[in-house]
């Protein structure tokens, strides 16, 4: 008889990298609920509830606020393949790896891609974006709100107005930032926005919340073609070209989530449970409180790293509140330090990509891990691991500095 593998029993890692992070136990419990059929009335109710919860998360009234059964990258691809027709001009803002990803996907869609690029560690001013929009006259402008590869956050206020003034759609990838920082989709006039669970929403990777306004829905429905087998006899197809992907065809996914309930795929029941619970937890805490918790964890981590004598990466005025980049000190083997933290403390931190690979560490303080004990444990483990590598640092100073930030915040809260 073939030997069987042992039961799954992973070590209790504290995931303090750029994502995925440690899932909230409440999300994991929700995901253990009994499976239902995709057209069970109970399940359709859960789908409707999930849509309503994510309208609140995205701060939008958009009817088409739903889930794409995929990792966050699938959410990105669904918007781009459903909107972009061959030859369409697309402007992508690139300030890290995930801007480069959007260029890659847009080119695969047959777009005429124009790139607005800035050095890794910086972001764009509204004037730079407006100038590029005027120059290129794109159909679609694609931006990250936060790019974890550089730990930078792109300010978005006013960008939607610029795009509207020049008849362009604004698509924002908020995978790394949703609920970690403000994202009022309607107020900022964002036409389409996608996200993921595995960062500030404290869930697992595997489903992509998205929201589309009526402008985008109309453009996608212009390409609406329903596949044979579920196509109503009186169906009149859209005048535009068929969306190239069947799985990521948002017109058909909208028909699945909408009142028609046309079968498109078998909904990932367990992931919907997780997404529903991730949103419910964030809204129960209150989005302003979630934002404050992430900002406080970021301040504490930054103070701790600086207290250890380490140098932070990038323009700190535009640093993401949930991921921090730190230069690996000269003479230190960054991978060996990460391995020590994992082996000795069960704590994971990350490095980066491209020009920053092996040059910086990326430490995430997000979702379930944006809390005092996780920040202090990570700083303590980094302190000990650096010392084991022979790096001279003021022992304990990082934990002390972070503790002071938390103590100051507690005192200020008590004084109110």
Buried (B, 14 or more C-beta within 10 A) or exposed (E): EEEEEEEEEEEEEBBBBBBBBBBBEBBBEBBEEEEBEBEEEEBBEBBEBBBEBBBBBBBBEBBBBBBBBBBBBBBBBBBBBBBBBEEBBBBBBBBBBBBBBBBEBBBBBBBBBBBBBBEBBEBBEBEEBBBBBEEBEBBBBBBBBBBBBBBBBBBBEEBBBBBBEBEBBBBBBBBBBBBBBBBBBBEBBBBBBBBBBBBBBBBBBBBBBBBBBEBBBEBBBEBBBBEEEBEEEEEEEBEBEBBBBEBBBBBBBBBBBEEEEBBBEEBBBBBBBBBBBBBBBBBEEEBEEBBBBBBBBBBBBBBBBBBBBBEBBBBEEBBBBBBBBBBBBEEBEBEEBBEBBBEEBBBBBBBBBEEBEEBBBBBBBBBBBBBBEBBBBBBBBBBBBBEEBEBEBEEBBBBBBBBBBBEBBEEEEEEE
